Amino acid sequence: MRESNDDPQSPGHQGHHALPDFCSAPVIFALLVVGAITVTVMWLAPNNSHGWRGYSVGMLFAQWLALVIGVALCKLKPLLQRLPGHAPYAGVWLAMVAIVACGSAAVHWMDGAMQMQLLTDTTGDFVQNNTAITALLGAAMLRYFYLQAQWQTRLAAVTQAQVAALQARIRPHFLFNSMNTVAALVRVDPAAAERTVEDLSELFRAALGEHSTRDGTLGEELGLVERYLDIEQLRLGERLRVRRELLDLPADYPLPRLLLQPLVENAVRHGIQPLREGGEIILRGHREGEGILIEIDNPLAGTPTPGGHGHGLDNVRQRVAYRYGARARVQAGPVDGRFVVRLQLPGQASHARTDR
């Protein structure tokens, strides 16, 4: 059953004007970097008369303002996000300009009160120059954040469409083979036929999206893989051999639904079925630092089957990249006469999109 579009955490609800997470380290780092670059460019200007002392003071001032802006926007985001249309970004821009204007005036007053003589401009010129620079740079940064949010929204829509297509797609040959297996077992082994129907029902629930497109867990996904392998074991018999080397995997690790099962299905379809003698599929998995490593290893058939491994792998790569970001890796290819798919997923603290 699909979730309602009113979910406040869904990509569609976050909409076109969702503000960036000003409480996050990447955004704070971006503010610090922009401040440092601005001071450096101004110091390198040909008509600049300030030496290293002026550069150091300017850098300290810019970094202080960047931190103040980051903290203030972090606290103000819930209020600004309630504004309609483009008003949240306009509110952020005005807040940045106001903070810099007030901060510049306060620093200039402190410089005069303490007689440090670090600033040579008048209060008006100092505040005006800093405010103008902030207005221009702030507009450019917010434009960048806005375009990034638009790109992420489009990527989320494409990813959800791909997940929906995957969930709606059940290979006819698998369905027909499974039903034939059930029909053959009804008379000779009714208990096995009943288990097969139950396994099929669970696979169909996941494939048709009864549990929604949100994350499941590694334990649930491995359960679907086992149900699928049980069905194929009845059909292929001794031709299908499975070795499980799954060590110390966290069952509650958040995992996109139907991520592993299609890879195992590819391994059976392209690695076991074409071989008369069958072969062995190896499922490996263990913790790797704070993350996990999973491998699906199958024989390489002499004659490639139509479709190969490529289409499903592309879908998995895109879903993993969207869900976990750049720290995740999906590698696939021949290794010592076998085909190995290797998934390296980051630790739970690094999950980029826990709401997807």
Secondary structure, DSSP 4 states (H G I P E B T S, - for coil): -PPPTT-TTSHHHH-TTPPP-TTSHHHHHHHHHHHHHHHHHHHHSTT----HHHHHHHHHHHHHHHHHHHHHHHHHHHHHTTS-TTHHHHHHHHHHHHHHHHHHHHHHHHHHHTT-----S-HHHHHHHHHHHHHHHHHHHHHHHHHHHHHHHHHHHHHHHHHHHHHH---HHHHHHHHHHHHHHHHH-HHHHHHHHHHHHHHHHHHTTTT-SS-EEHHHHHHHHHHHHHHHHHHHGGGEEEEEEEES--TT-EE-TTSSHHHHHHHIIIIITT-TT-EEEEEEEEEETTEEEEEEEEEPPSSPPTTTTHHHHHHHHHHHHHHHGGG-EEEEEEETTEEEEEEEE--GGG-S-TT-
